[in-house]
Amino acid sequence: MGSDIEALGFDVRLYVFNEAAATGHVPQPLQIARALRRSEAEVRAALQILAEGKTLIMAPNGGDIWAASPFCAVPSGFRVHAAGKRYWGTCAWDAMGIAAALGSDAQITAPCGDCGSGMTLEVRQGRLERSEGIIHFAVPAHHWWDNIGFT
Amino acid sequence: MTRGALLTPEQAWQLAQGWYKEKLKPEWRRPTVEEAEALLASIGLTGAFWNLRA
C-alpha cells in the first residue's frame, strides 16, 4: 500500500502540475482521482506525501491543495498572464516562477508591499525585459517552512 | 514588518528560474540543501539571512 501510494504520488504530481500549467487552475483531489481513476482517499494520501516532501502545499485545516508551487490554487494579487492564460502565484518569486516553469513570455502584476500599488514585470524570451521596484523577503531562509503561507 | 532582505527584480528572476525551471518535468526532484545553497550564492544571496541550515 505504502509503495503503491508513493508510485501514485508520481502520477499525481505530473497530473497536478501539467494541469495547472495547461489551464491555470490547480486541480483538487476529486478531479485528480477521476482523472487518474483512483479513489479520492488514495489521492489524498499521495498528496499528503507530496506535501511532506514540500512538492506542494496543502491548505491549512483542509484537504485541498493551496499551492502547487509556483502555481497558487486560489486567486492572489500576484497575477501572471502567459500563453493566453491567467495564473496566480503565492508571491513575487512564485509569479516569476510560473514564467520560468512554463518557459513562456509572461506579464506579471504584483501589489507593492509598501503602498499597494501595482507593479508590472515582463518576461520575454527568457529575459526579464521590464521591471520596477524591489522584491522583499521578510522571513530568513531557514524559517521559510515554519509557516510557508506567511513566508 | 521586519526589514528582511531585498532583491532586485533580476535577482528574483534568476532565483525563480533556478528554482522552478524544471518543476514541470517528470524527472524533477526537490533540490538538495547543497544545490539550493549554490543557487542562492550564484545570484549573490549569501549571509545569515540566506542560510538554509537552522
N, CA and C atoms of all chains as a GROMACS GRO file, in nm:
protein
  615
    1MET      N    1   0.084  -0.121   0.000
    1MET     CA    2   0.000   0.000   0.000
    1MET      C    3   0.087   0.125   0.000
    2GLY      N    4   0.190   0.125   0.091
    2GLY     CA    5   0.276   0.242   0.100
    2GLY      C    6   0.348   0.270  -0.029
    3SER      N    7   0.410   0.167  -0.089
    3SER     CA    8   0.484   0.189  -0.213
    3SER      C    9   0.389   0.222  -0.327
    4ASP      N   10   0.268   0.167  -0.322
    4ASP     CA   11   0.169   0.199  -0.424
    4ASP      C   12   0.131   0.346  -0.416
    5ILE      N   13   0.113   0.394  -0.296
    5ILE     CA   14   0.079   0.536  -0.281
    5ILE      C   15   0.196   0.624  -0.325
    6GLU      N   16   0.318   0.581  -0.295
    6GLU     CA   17   0.432   0.659  -0.340
    6GLU      C   18   0.439   0.661  -0.492
    7ALA      N   19   0.409   0.547  -0.555
    7ALA     CA   20   0.407   0.543  -0.701
    7ALA      C   21   0.294   0.630  -0.755
    8LEU      N   22   0.180   0.628  -0.688
    8LEU     CA   23   0.070   0.714  -0.729
    8LEU      C   24   0.110   0.860  -0.716
    9GLY      N   25   0.193   0.891  -0.618
    9GLY     CA   26   0.238   1.028  -0.599
    9GLY      C   27   0.306   1.084  -0.723
   10PHE      N   28   0.380   1.000  -0.794
   10PHE     CA   29   0.444   1.044  -0.918
   10PHE      C   30   0.339   1.084  -1.020
   11ASP      N   31   0.237   1.000  -1.036
   11ASP     CA   32   0.130   1.031  -1.133
   11ASP      C   33   0.052   1.154  -1.090
   12VAL      N   34   0.027   1.165  -0.960
   12VAL     CA   35  -0.047   1.281  -0.909
   12VAL      C   36   0.034   1.408  -0.935
   13ARG      N   37   0.163   1.402  -0.907
   13ARG     CA   38   0.248   1.521  -0.929
   13ARG      C   39   0.243   1.564  -1.075
   14LEU      N   40   0.261   1.470  -1.166
   14LEU     CA   41   0.260   1.507  -1.307
   14LEU      C   42   0.125   1.565  -1.348
   15TYR      N   43   0.018   1.502  -1.300
   15TYR     CA   44  -0.115   1.550  -1.339
   15TYR      C   45  -0.140   1.690  -1.284
   16VAL      N   46  -0.110   1.708  -1.156
   16VAL     CA   47  -0.139   1.837  -1.092
   16VAL      C   48  -0.062   1.950  -1.161
   17PHE      N   49   0.067   1.931  -1.180
   17PHE     CA   50   0.147   2.040  -1.236
   17PHE      C   51   0.118   2.062  -1.385
   18ASN      N   52   0.097   1.954  -1.459
   18ASN     CA   53   0.066   1.972  -1.601
   18ASN      C   54  -0.071   2.035  -1.620
   19GLU      N   55  -0.166   1.998  -1.537
   19GLU     CA   56  -0.299   2.057  -1.545
   19GLU      C   57  -0.294   2.206  -1.507
   20ALA      N   58  -0.221   2.236  -1.403
   20ALA     CA   59  -0.208   2.377  -1.362
   20ALA      C   60  -0.144   2.458  -1.474
   21ALA      N   61  -0.040   2.403  -1.536
   21ALA     CA   62   0.028   2.475  -1.644
   21ALA      C   63  -0.064   2.491  -1.765
   22ALA      N   64  -0.141   2.387  -1.794
   22ALA     CA   65  -0.223   2.388  -1.916
   22ALA      C   66  -0.348   2.474  -1.902
   23THR      N   67  -0.398   2.487  -1.781
   23THR     CA   68  -0.528   2.554  -1.764
   23THR      C   69  -0.524   2.678  -1.674
   24GLY      N   70  -0.423   2.690  -1.591
   24GLY     CA   71  -0.421   2.799  -1.493
   24GLY      C   72  -0.493   2.764  -1.365
   25HIS      N   73  -0.551   2.646  -1.359
   25HIS     CA   74  -0.623   2.604  -1.239
   25HIS      C   75  -0.556   2.481  -1.179
   26VAL      N   76  -0.530   2.487  -1.050
   26VAL     CA   77  -0.471   2.372  -0.981
   26VAL      C   78  -0.583   2.273  -0.949
   27PRO      N   79  -0.575   2.151  -0.998
   27PRO     CA   80  -0.683   2.055  -0.973
   27PRO      C   81  -0.685   2.012  -0.826
   28GLN      N   82  -0.803   1.977  -0.780
   28GLN     CA   83  -0.820   1.936  -0.640
   28GLN      C   84  -0.844   1.784  -0.634
   29PRO      N   85  -0.845   1.727  -0.513
   29PRO     CA   86  -0.843   1.580  -0.502
   29PRO      C   87  -0.948   1.505  -0.583
   30LEU      N   88  -1.072   1.553  -0.584
   30LEU     CA   89  -1.175   1.478  -0.657
   30LEU      C   90  -1.146   1.474  -0.806
   31GLN      N   91  -1.106   1.588  -0.861
   31GLN     CA   92  -1.072   1.594  -1.004
   31GLN      C   93  -0.953   1.504  -1.035
   32ILE      N   94  -0.854   1.506  -0.947
   32ILE     CA   95  -0.735   1.424  -0.968
   32ILE      C   96  -0.774   1.276  -0.966
   33ALA      N   97  -0.857   1.240  -0.869
   33ALA     CA   98  -0.898   1.100  -0.856
   33ALA      C   99  -0.973   1.053  -0.981
   34ARG      N  100  -1.060   1.137  -1.031
   34ARG     CA  101  -1.135   1.100  -1.152
   34ARG      C  102  -1.041   1.086  -1.272
   35ALA      N  103  -0.949   1.179  -1.284
   35ALA     CA  104  -0.858   1.177  -1.399
   35ALA      C  105  -0.768   1.054  -1.396
   36LEU      N  106  -0.725   1.016  -1.276
   36LEU     CA  107  -0.631   0.904  -1.265
   36LEU      C  108  -0.701   0.772  -1.236
   37ARG      N  109  -0.834   0.776  -1.225
   37ARG     CA  110  -0.913   0.656  -1.197
   37ARG      C  111  -0.868   0.586  -1.069
   38ARG      N  112  -0.849   0.666  -0.968
   38ARG     CA  113  -0.814   0.616  -0.836
   38ARG      C  114  -0.914   0.671  -0.735
   39SER      N  115  -0.914   0.616  -0.616
   39SER     CA  116  -1.007   0.666  -0.516
   39SER      C  117  -0.957   0.801  -0.462
   40GLU      N  118  -1.052   0.879  -0.414
   40GLU     CA  119  -1.014   1.009  -0.359
   40GLU      C  120  -0.925   0.991  -0.235
   41ALA      N  121  -0.952   0.887  -0.158
   41ALA     CA  122  -0.870   0.861  -0.039
   41ALA      C  123  -0.725   0.831  -0.078
   42GLU      N  124  -0.707   0.755  -0.184
   42GLU     CA  125  -0.571   0.726  -0.230
   42GLU      C  126  -0.501   0.853  -0.277
   43VAL      N  127  -0.575   0.934  -0.350
   43VAL     CA  128  -0.516   1.059  -0.399
   43VAL      C  129  -0.479   1.150  -0.282
   44ARG      N  130  -0.566   1.158  -0.182
   44ARG     CA  131  -0.536   1.242  -0.066
   44ARG      C  132  -0.412   1.190   0.007
   45ALA      N  133  -0.396   1.059   0.015
   45ALA     CA  134  -0.278   1.003   0.080
   45ALA      C  135  -0.152   1.037   0.000
   46ALA      N  136  -0.164   1.030  -0.132
   46ALA     CA  137  -0.049   1.065  -0.217
   46ALA      C  138  -0.016   1.214  -0.204
   47LEU      N  139  -0.119   1.297  -0.198
   47LEU     CA  140  -0.096   1.440  -0.182
   47LEU      C  141  -0.027   1.471  -0.050
   48GLN      N  142  -0.065   1.395   0.053
   48GLN     CA  143  -0.002   1.417   0.183
   48GLN      C  144   0.148   1.390   0.177
   49ILE      N  145   0.184   1.283   0.106
   49ILE     CA  146   0.327   1.252   0.091
   49ILE      C  147   0.397   1.362   0.011
   50LEU      N  148   0.332   1.410  -0.094
   50LEU     CA  149   0.392   1.518  -0.174
   50LEU      C  150   0.408   1.644  -0.090
   51ALA      N  151   0.310   1.670  -0.002
   51ALA     CA  152   0.320   1.788   0.084
   51ALA      C  153   0.433   1.772   0.186
   52GLU      N  154   0.447   1.652   0.239
   52GLU     CA  155   0.556   1.628   0.335
   52GLU      C  156   0.692   1.646   0.268
   53GLY      N  157   0.698   1.617   0.140
   53GLY     CA  158   0.822   1.637   0.064
   53GLY      C  159   0.837   1.778   0.010
   54LYS      N  160   0.742   1.866   0.045
   54LYS     CA  161   0.745   2.008   0.006
   54LYS      C  162   0.738   2.026  -0.146
   55THR      N  163   0.672   1.930  -0.212
   55THR     CA  164   0.650   1.943  -0.355
   55THR      C  165   0.532   2.036  -0.382
   56LEU      N  166   0.434   2.032  -0.292
   56LEU     CA  167   0.319   2.122  -0.299
   56LEU      C  168   0.274   2.153  -0.157
   57ILE      N  169   0.176   2.242  -0.146
   57ILE     CA  170   0.133   2.290  -0.014
   57ILE      C  171  -0.017   2.269   0.000
   58MET      N  172  -0.056   2.199   0.106
   58MET     CA  173  -0.198   2.179   0.130
   58MET      C  174  -0.253   2.298   0.210
   59ALA      N  175  -0.382   2.324   0.192
   59ALA     CA  176  -0.445   2.432   0.266
   59ALA      C  177  -0.449   2.395   0.415
   60PRO      N  178  -0.429   2.494   0.503
   60PRO     CA  179  -0.437   2.465   0.645
   60PRO      C  180  -0.576   2.413   0.682
   61ASN      N  181  -0.580   2.313   0.765
   61ASN     CA  182  -0.708   2.260   0.816
   61ASN      C  183  -0.800   2.209   0.705
   62GLY      N  184  -0.743   2.164   0.595
   62GLY     CA  185  -0.829   2.115   0.489
   62GLY      C  186  -0.753   2.019   0.400
   63GLY      N  187  -0.826   1.953   0.313
   63GLY     CA  188  -0.765   1.854   0.227
   63GLY      C  189  -0.739   1.900   0.086
   64ASP      N  190  -0.754   2.029   0.061
   64ASP     CA  191  -0.732   2.080  -0.073
   64ASP      C  192  -0.589   2.131  -0.089
   65ILE      N  193  -0.547   2.136  -0.215
   65ILE     CA  194  -0.416   2.194  -0.245
   65ILE      C  195  -0.427   2.346  -0.239
   66TRP      N  196  -0.337   2.408  -0.166
   66TRP     CA  197  -0.332   2.554  -0.164
   66TRP      C  198  -0.239   2.605  -0.274
   67ALA      N  199  -0.129   2.538  -0.291
   67ALA     CA  200  -0.036   2.578  -0.397
   67ALA      C  201   0.042   2.457  -0.446
   68ALA      N  202   0.044   2.443  -0.577
   68ALA     CA  203   0.138   2.351  -0.641
   68ALA      C  204   0.248   2.444  -0.693
   69SER      N  205   0.329   2.486  -0.603
   69SER     CA  206   0.424   2.594  -0.630
   69SER      C  207   0.502   2.568  -0.758
   70PRO      N  208   0.505   2.666  -0.846
   70PRO     CA  209   0.472   2.807  -0.826
   70PRO      C  210   0.325   2.844  -0.848
   71PHE      N  211   0.239   2.749  -0.880
   71PHE     CA  212   0.100   2.781  -0.912
   71PHE      C  213   0.017   2.786  -0.784
   72CYS      N  214  -0.050   2.898  -0.762
   72CYS     CA  215  -0.138   2.911  -0.646
   72CYS      C  216  -0.278   2.868  -0.687
   73ALA      N  217  -0.344   2.790  -0.600
   73ALA     CA  218  -0.476   2.737  -0.633
   73ALA      C  219  -0.587   2.838  -0.614
   74VAL      N  220  -0.559   2.943  -0.542
   74VAL     CA  221  -0.662   3.043  -0.514
   74VAL      C  222  -0.616   3.180  -0.565
   75PRO      N  223  -0.711   3.265  -0.599
   75PRO     CA  224  -0.672   3.396  -0.652
   75PRO      C  225  -0.585   3.473  -0.554
   76SER      N  226  -0.486   3.539  -0.609
   76SER     CA  227  -0.397   3.620  -0.527
   76SER      C  228  -0.368   3.750  -0.601
   77GLY      N  229  -0.295   3.837  -0.538
   77GLY     CA  230  -0.258   3.963  -0.603
   77GLY      C  231  -0.145   3.948  -0.703
   78PHE      N  232  -0.084   3.831  -0.704
   78PHE     CA  233   0.032   3.808  -0.792
   78PHE      C  234  -0.017   3.737  -0.919
   79ARG      N  235  -0.051   3.815  -1.018
   79ARG     CA  236  -0.114   3.760  -1.139
   79ARG      C  237  -0.014   3.747  -1.252
   80VAL      N  238  -0.032   3.640  -1.324
   80VAL     CA  239   0.055   3.613  -1.439
   80VAL      C  240  -0.032   3.588  -1.560
   81HIS      N  241  -0.002   3.656  -1.668
   81HIS     CA  242  -0.065   3.627  -1.796
   81HIS      C  243   0.042   3.570  -1.888
   82ALA      N  244   0.017   3.450  -1.934
   82ALA     CA  245   0.114   3.383  -2.020
   82ALA      C  246   0.043   3.285  -2.110
   83ALA      N  247   0.088   3.275  -2.232
   83ALA     CA  248   0.033   3.179  -2.329
   83ALA      C  249  -0.120   3.186  -2.335
   84GLY      N  250  -0.173   3.307  -2.324
   84GLY     CA  251  -0.316   3.326  -2.336
   84GLY      C  252  -0.397   3.283  -2.215
   85LYS      N  253  -0.328   3.254  -2.106
   85LYS     CA  254  -0.399   3.211  -1.985
   85LYS      C  255  -0.360   3.298  -1.866
   86ARG      N  256  -0.441   3.288  -1.760
   86ARG     CA  257  -0.414   3.363  -1.638
   86ARG      C  258  -0.375   3.265  -1.528
   87TYR      N  259  -0.275   3.301  -1.454
   87TYR     CA  260  -0.229   3.220  -1.342
   87TYR      C  261  -0.216   3.310  -1.220
   88TRP      N  262  -0.208   3.246  -1.103
   88TRP     CA  263  -0.179   3.318  -0.980
   88TRP      C  264  -0.057   3.255  -0.913
   89GLY      N  265   0.027   3.342  -0.860
   89GLY     CA  266   0.138   3.296  -0.777
   89GLY      C  267   0.111   3.333  -0.633
   90THR      N  268   0.178   3.266  -0.541
   90THR     CA  269   0.158   3.300  -0.400
   90THR      C  270   0.241   3.419  -0.357
   91CYS      N  271   0.340   3.455  -0.438
   91CYS     CA  272   0.429   3.566  -0.406
   91CYS      C  273   0.499   3.608  -0.535
   92ALA      N  274   0.582   3.712  -0.528
   92ALA     CA  275   0.651   3.759  -0.648
   92ALA      C  276   0.745   3.652  -0.703
   93TRP      N  277   0.814   3.583  -0.612
   93TRP     CA  278   0.906   3.476  -0.654
   93TRP      C  279   0.829   3.370  -0.733
   94ASP      N  280   0.717   3.325  -0.680
   94ASP     CA  281   0.640   3.222  -0.748
   94ASP      C  282   0.578   3.274  -0.878
   95ALA      N  283   0.536   3.400  -0.879
   95ALA     CA  284   0.480   3.456  -1.002
   95ALA      C  285   0.585   3.450  -1.114
   96MET      N  286   0.706   3.489  -1.080
   96MET     CA  287   0.815   3.475  -1.178
   96MET      C  288   0.842   3.328  -1.208
   97GLY      N  289   0.825   3.244  -1.106
   97GLY     CA  290   0.847   3.102  -1.123
   97GLY      C  291   0.751   3.040  -1.223
   98ILE      N  292   0.631   3.094  -1.233
   98ILE     CA  293   0.535   3.044  -1.332
   98ILE      C  294   0.589   3.068  -1.472
   99ALA      N  295   0.641   3.189  -1.495
   99ALA     CA  296   0.701   3.217  -1.626
   99ALA      C  297   0.818   3.124  -1.652
  100ALA      N  298   0.898   3.098  -1.549
  100ALA     CA  299   1.015   3.011  -1.564
  100ALA      C  300   0.971   2.867  -1.593
  101ALA      N  301   0.873   2.818  -1.519
  101ALA     CA  302   0.827   2.680  -1.536
  101ALA      C  303   0.762   2.659  -1.673
  102LEU      N  304   0.686   2.758  -1.717
  102LEU     CA  305   0.619   2.747  -1.846
  102LEU      C  306   0.718   2.766  -1.962
  103GLY      N  307   0.828   2.837  -1.934
  103GLY     CA  308   0.921   2.870  -2.042
  103GLY      C  309   0.855   2.960  -2.144
  104SER      N  310   0.771   3.049  -2.092
  104SER     CA  311   0.687   3.130  -2.179
  104SER      C  312   0.706   3.278  -2.150
  105ASP      N  313   0.681   3.359  -2.249
  105ASP     CA  314   0.672   3.502  -2.222
  105ASP      C  315   0.558   3.524  -2.124
  106ALA      N  316   0.571   3.625  -2.042
  106ALA     CA  317   0.468   3.647  -1.940
  106ALA      C  318   0.464   3.792  -1.897
  107GLN      N  319   0.346   3.836  -1.858
  107GLN     CA  320   0.332   3.965  -1.793
  107GLN      C  321   0.285   3.940  -1.651
  108ILE      N  322   0.355   3.996  -1.557
  108ILE     CA  323   0.329   3.972  -1.415
  108ILE      C  324   0.290   4.103  -1.350
  109THR      N  325   0.181   4.101  -1.276
  109THR     CA  326   0.146   4.217  -1.196
  109THR      C  327   0.144   4.176  -1.050
  110ALA      N  328   0.198   4.261  -0.967
  110ALA     CA  329   0.211   4.229  -0.825
  110ALA      C  330   0.184   4.355  -0.744
  111PRO      N  331   0.123   4.340  -0.628
  111PRO     CA  332   0.099   4.458  -0.545
  111PRO      C  333   0.226   4.498  -0.471
  112CYS      N  334   0.251   4.626  -0.463
  112CYS     CA  335   0.363   4.674  -0.383
  112CYS      C  336   0.333   4.647  -0.236
  113GLY      N  337   0.427   4.584  -0.166
  113GLY     CA  338   0.406   4.553  -0.025
  113GLY      C  339   0.405   4.676   0.064
  114ASP      N  340   0.450   4.787   0.010
  114ASP     CA  341   0.457   4.910   0.089
  114ASP      C  342   0.333   4.995   0.068
  115CYS      N  343   0.301   5.024  -0.059
  115CYS     CA  344   0.191   5.117  -0.086
  115CYS      C  345   0.070   5.050  -0.151
  116GLY      N  346   0.085   4.924  -0.194
  116GLY     CA  347  -0.028   4.853  -0.252
  116GLY      C  348  -0.050   4.878  -0.399
  117SER      N  349   0.020   4.973  -0.456
  117SER     CA  350   0.001   4.999  -0.599
  117SER      C  351   0.059   4.884  -0.682
  118GLY      N  352   0.012   4.872  -0.804
  118GLY     CA  353   0.054   4.759  -0.886
  118GLY      C  354   0.192   4.778  -0.947
  119MET      N  355   0.268   4.672  -0.950
  119MET     CA  356   0.397   4.671  -1.018
  119MET      C  357   0.386   4.574  -1.135
  120THR      N  358   0.452   4.606  -1.243
  120THR     CA  359   0.446   4.520  -1.361
  120THR      C  360   0.585   4.471  -1.399
  121LEU      N  361   0.592   4.343  -1.426
  121LEU     CA  362   0.716   4.281  -1.473
  121LEU      C  363   0.684   4.208  -1.602
  122GLU      N  364   0.778   4.207  -1.694
  122GLU     CA  365   0.756   4.134  -1.818
  122GLU      C  366   0.875   4.045  -1.850
  123VAL      N  367   0.842   3.923  -1.885
  123VAL     CA  368   0.944   3.826  -1.927
  123VAL      C  369   0.925   3.801  -2.077
  124ARG      N  370   1.032   3.817  -2.150
  124ARG     CA  371   1.026   3.788  -2.293
  124ARG      C  372   1.150   3.708  -2.333
  125GLN      N  373   1.126   3.597  -2.398
  125GLN     CA  374   1.234   3.511  -2.447
  125GLN      C  375   1.336   3.479  -2.337
  126GLY      N  376   1.282   3.449  -2.220
  126GLY     CA  377   1.367   3.405  -2.110
  126GLY      C  378   1.440   3.516  -2.037
  127ARG      N  379   1.408   3.638  -2.071
  127ARG     CA  380   1.475   3.751  -2.005
  127ARG      C  381   1.372   3.841  -1.939
  128LEU      N  382   1.413   3.901  -1.828
  128LEU     CA  383   1.327   3.997  -1.761
  128LEU      C  384   1.344   4.131  -1.832
  129GLU      N  385   1.246   4.164  -1.916
  129GLU     CA  386   1.261   4.281  -2.002
  129GLU      C  387   1.206   4.409  -1.939
  130ARG      N  388   1.115   4.392  -1.847
  130ARG     CA  389   1.059   4.512  -1.783
  130ARG      C  390   1.042   4.482  -1.636
  131SER      N  391   1.087   4.574  -1.553
  131SER     CA  392   1.071   4.552  -1.410
  131SER      C  393   1.069   4.685  -1.339
  132GLU      N  394   1.024   4.683  -1.218
  132GLU     CA  395   1.027   4.803  -1.135
  132GLU      C  396   1.028   4.759  -0.989
  133GLY      N  397   1.074   4.847  -0.903
  133GLY     CA  398   1.070   4.820  -0.760
  133GLY      C  399   1.175   4.721  -0.715
  134ILE      N  400   1.154   4.668  -0.597
  134ILE     CA  401   1.241   4.568  -0.537
  134ILE      C  402   1.154   4.457  -0.480
  135ILE      N  403   1.216   4.342  -0.455
  135ILE     CA  404   1.144   4.227  -0.400
  135ILE      C  405   1.189   4.209  -0.256
  136HIS      N  406   1.091   4.202  -0.165
  136HIS     CA  407   1.122   4.193  -0.022
  136HIS      C  408   1.096   4.053   0.031
  137PHE      N  409   1.195   3.994   0.095
  137PHE     CA  410   1.180   3.867   0.167
  137PHE      C  411   1.181   3.901   0.316
  138ALA      N  412   1.072   3.874   0.385
  138ALA     CA  413   1.063   3.910   0.526
  138ALA      C  414   1.122   3.803   0.618
  139VAL      N  415   1.116   3.677   0.571
  139VAL     CA  416   1.149   3.564   0.659
  139VAL      C  417   1.284   3.504   0.618
  140PRO      N  418   1.375   3.486   0.714
  140PRO     CA  419   1.504   3.423   0.682
  140PRO      C  420   1.484   3.283   0.622
  141ALA      N  421   1.575   3.244   0.534
  141ALA     CA  422   1.557   3.122   0.454
  141ALA      C  423   1.531   2.998   0.539
  142HIS      N  424   1.602   2.983   0.649
  142HIS     CA  425   1.585   2.858   0.724
  142HIS      C  426   1.455   2.855   0.804
  143HIS      N  427   1.378   2.963   0.798
  143HIS     CA  428   1.246   2.965   0.863
  143HIS      C  429   1.132   2.966   0.761
  144TRP      N  430   1.163   2.955   0.631
  144TRP     CA  431   1.056   2.964   0.530
  144TRP      C  432   0.946   2.863   0.554
  145TRP      N  433   0.983   2.741   0.593
  145TRP     CA  434   0.880   2.636   0.605
  145TRP      C  435   0.820   2.626   0.745
  146ASP      N  436   0.859   2.719   0.835
  146ASP     CA  437   0.790   2.723   0.965
  146ASP      C  438   0.643   2.756   0.943
  147ASN      N  439   0.616   2.849   0.851
  147ASN     CA  440   0.481   2.886   0.812
  147ASN      C  441   0.489   2.934   0.668
  148ILE      N  442   0.481   2.840   0.576
  148ILE     CA  443   0.507   2.873   0.435
  148ILE      C  444   0.403   2.969   0.380
  149GLY      N  445   0.284   2.966   0.432
  149GLY     CA  446   0.182   3.059   0.386
  149GLY      C  447   0.220   3.203   0.417
  150PHE      N  448   0.272   3.225   0.538
  150PHE     CA  449   0.316   3.359   0.575
  150PHE      C  450   0.439   3.398   0.496
  151THR      N  451   0.531   3.303   0.480
  151THR     CA  452   0.653   3.333   0.404
  151THR      C  453   0.618   3.383   0.265
  152MET      N  454   0.646   4.516   0.988
  152MET     CA  455   0.718   4.408   0.920
  152MET      C  456   0.868   4.426   0.939
  153THR      N  457   0.938   4.316   0.963
  153THR     CA  458   1.082   4.325   0.977
  153THR      C  459   1.145   4.359   0.843
  154ARG      N  460   1.267   4.409   0.849
  154ARG     CA  461   1.334   4.454   0.727
  154ARG      C  462   1.358   4.338   0.630
  155GLY      N  463   1.403   4.226   0.682
  155GLY     CA  464   1.426   4.112   0.594
  155GLY      C  465   1.537   4.136   0.496
  156ALA      N  466   1.516   4.092   0.373
  156ALA     CA  467   1.618   4.107   0.269
  156ALA      C  468   1.554   4.160   0.142
  157LEU      N  469   1.632   4.233   0.066
  157LEU     CA  470   1.582   4.293  -0.057
  157LEU      C  471   1.654   4.235  -0.178
  158LEU      N  472   1.576   4.205  -0.281
  158LEU     CA  473   1.633   4.154  -0.405
  158LEU      C  474   1.597   4.249  -0.518
  159THR      N  475   1.684   4.261  -0.613
  159THR     CA  476   1.644   4.329  -0.736
  159THR      C  477   1.552   4.236  -0.813
  160PRO      N  478   1.468   4.291  -0.900
  160PRO     CA  479   1.384   4.202  -0.982
  160PRO      C  480   1.467   4.101  -1.061
  161GLU      N  481   1.584   4.141  -1.108
  161GLU     CA  482   1.669   4.048  -1.185
  161GLU      C  483   1.716   3.933  -1.095
  162GLN      N  484   1.752   3.964  -0.970
  162GLN     CA  485   1.789   3.855  -0.879
  162GLN      C  486   1.671   3.761  -0.855
  163ALA      N  487   1.553   3.819  -0.837
  163ALA     CA  488   1.434   3.735  -0.814
  163ALA      C  489   1.405   3.648  -0.936
  164TRP      N  490   1.426   3.703  -1.054
  164TRP     CA  491   1.405   3.626  -1.177
  164TRP      C  492   1.504   3.510  -1.186
  165GLN      N  493   1.629   3.539  -1.152
  165GLN     CA  494   1.730   3.432  -1.153
  165GLN      C  495   1.693   3.324  -1.051
  166LEU      N  496   1.646   3.367  -0.935
  166LEU     CA  497   1.605   3.272  -0.831
  166LEU      C  498   1.486   3.188  -0.880
  167ALA      N  499   1.390   3.254  -0.942
  167ALA     CA  500   1.271   3.184  -0.993
  167ALA      C  501   1.309   3.082  -1.100
  168GLN      N  502   1.399   3.122  -1.188
  168GLN     CA  503   1.442   3.028  -1.293
  168GLN      C  504   1.514   2.908  -1.233
  169GLY      N  505   1.605   2.934  -1.140
  169GLY     CA  506   1.681   2.825  -1.081
  169GLY      C  507   1.594   2.730  -1.002
  170TRP      N  508   1.491   2.785  -0.939
  170TRP     CA  509   1.407   2.704  -0.851
  170TRP      C  510   1.298   2.630  -0.927
  171TYR      N  511   1.242   2.694  -1.029
  171TYR     CA  512   1.120   2.640  -1.090
  171TYR      C  513   1.132   2.596  -1.236
  172LYS      N  514   1.243   2.622  -1.300
  172LYS     CA  515   1.252   2.595  -1.444
  172LYS      C  516   1.222   2.449  -1.478
  173GLU      N  517   1.258   2.358  -1.388
  173GLU     CA  518   1.241   2.215  -1.416
  173GLU      C  519   1.116   2.156  -1.352
  174LYS      N  520   1.035   2.239  -1.287
  174LYS     CA  521   0.931   2.185  -1.199
  174LYS      C  522   0.825   2.102  -1.272
  175LEU      N  523   0.803   2.128  -1.400
  175LEU     CA  524   0.700   2.053  -1.473
  175LEU      C  525   0.752   1.922  -1.531
  176LYS      N  526   0.878   1.901  -1.524
  176LYS     CA  527   0.936   1.782  -1.588
  176LYS      C  528   0.920   1.658  -1.499
  177PRO      N  529   0.897   1.544  -1.560
  177PRO     CA  530   0.880   1.421  -1.481
  177PRO      C  531   1.000   1.391  -1.392
  178GLU      N  532   1.118   1.424  -1.439
  178GLU     CA  533   1.238   1.391  -1.363
  178GLU      C  534   1.271   1.493  -1.254
  179TRP      N  535   1.185   1.593  -1.238
  179TRP     CA  536   1.210   1.694  -1.136
  179TRP      C  537   1.224   1.630  -0.997
  180ARG      N  538   1.312   1.684  -0.919
  180ARG     CA  539   1.318   1.648  -0.778
  180ARG      C  540   1.353   1.775  -0.702
  181ARG      N  541   1.318   1.777  -0.575
  181ARG     CA  542   1.346   1.893  -0.494
  181ARG      C  543   1.498   1.908  -0.480
  182PRO      N  544   1.549   2.031  -0.493
  182PRO     CA  545   1.694   2.049  -0.479
  182PRO      C  546   1.741   2.012  -0.339
  183THR      N  547   1.861   1.958  -0.333
  183THR     CA  548   1.921   1.934  -0.203
  183THR      C  549   1.958   2.067  -0.139
  184VAL      N  550   1.987   2.063  -0.011
  184VAL     CA  551   2.030   2.186   0.057
  184VAL      C  552   2.154   2.242  -0.011
  185GLU      N  553   2.246   2.154  -0.047
  185GLU     CA  554   2.369   2.200  -0.112
  185GLU      C  555   2.339   2.266  -0.246
  186GLU      N  556   2.248   2.207  -0.323
  186GLU     CA  557   2.212   2.265  -0.453
  186GLU      C  558   2.141   2.400  -0.434
  187ALA      N  559   2.054   2.408  -0.335
  187ALA     CA  560   1.984   2.533  -0.309
  187ALA      C  561   2.082   2.641  -0.263
  188GLU      N  562   2.176   2.604  -0.180
  188GLU     CA  563   2.278   2.700  -0.134
  188GLU      C  564   2.360   2.751  -0.253
  189ALA      N  565   2.393   2.660  -0.343
  189ALA     CA  566   2.472   2.700  -0.460
  189ALA      C  567   2.393   2.798  -0.548
  190LEU      N  568   2.263   2.772  -0.562
  190LEU     CA  569   2.178   2.862  -0.641
  190LEU      C  570   2.175   3.001  -0.577
  191LEU      N  571   2.150   3.004  -0.447
  191LEU     CA  572   2.144   3.133  -0.378
  191LEU      C  573   2.276   3.208  -0.392
  192ALA      N  574   2.385   3.136  -0.370
  192ALA     CA  575   2.516   3.201  -0.378
  192ALA      C  576   2.545   3.253  -0.518
  193SER      N  577   2.497   3.179  -0.620
  193SER     CA  578   2.526   3.218  -0.758
  193SER      C  579   2.463   3.351  -0.796
  194ILE      N  580   2.361   3.392  -0.720
  194ILE     CA  581   2.299   3.522  -0.750
  194ILE      C  582   2.322   3.621  -0.638
  195GLY      N  583   2.425   3.592  -0.560
  195GLY     CA  584   2.468   3.689  -0.459
  195GLY      C  585   2.390   3.687  -0.329
  196LEU      N  586   2.313   3.582  -0.306
  196LEU     CA  587   2.232   3.574  -0.184
  196LEU      C  588   2.308   3.490  -0.082
  197THR      N  589   2.390   3.557  -0.007
  197THR     CA  590   2.472   3.491   0.094
  197THR      C  591   2.453   3.562   0.228
  198GLY      N  592   2.508   3.502   0.331
  198GLY     CA  593   2.495   3.562   0.464
  198GLY      C  594   2.391   3.491   0.547
  199ALA      N  595   2.376   3.536   0.670
  199ALA     CA  596   2.291   3.466   0.767
  199ALA      C  597   2.146   3.455   0.720
  200PHE      N  598   2.094   3.558   0.654
  200PHE     CA  599   1.954   3.556   0.614
  200PHE      C  600   1.925   3.442   0.517
  201TRP      N  601   2.022   3.409   0.434
  201TRP     CA  602   2.001   3.309   0.330
  201TRP      C  603   2.054   3.172   0.369
  202ASN      N  604   2.096   3.158   0.493
  202ASN     CA  605   2.143   3.030   0.542
  202ASN      C  606   2.026   2.932   0.553
  203LEU      N  607   2.034   2.819   0.485
  203LEU     CA  608   1.924   2.723   0.483
  203LEU      C  609   1.930   2.623   0.597
  204ARG      N  610   2.038   2.627   0.672
  204ARG     CA  611   2.054   2.530   0.781
  204ARG      C  612   2.023   2.600   0.912
  205ALA      N  613   1.936   2.540   0.989
  205ALA     CA  614   1.894   2.603   1.115
  205ALA      C  615   2.010   2.611   1.212
   0.00000   0.00000   0.00000
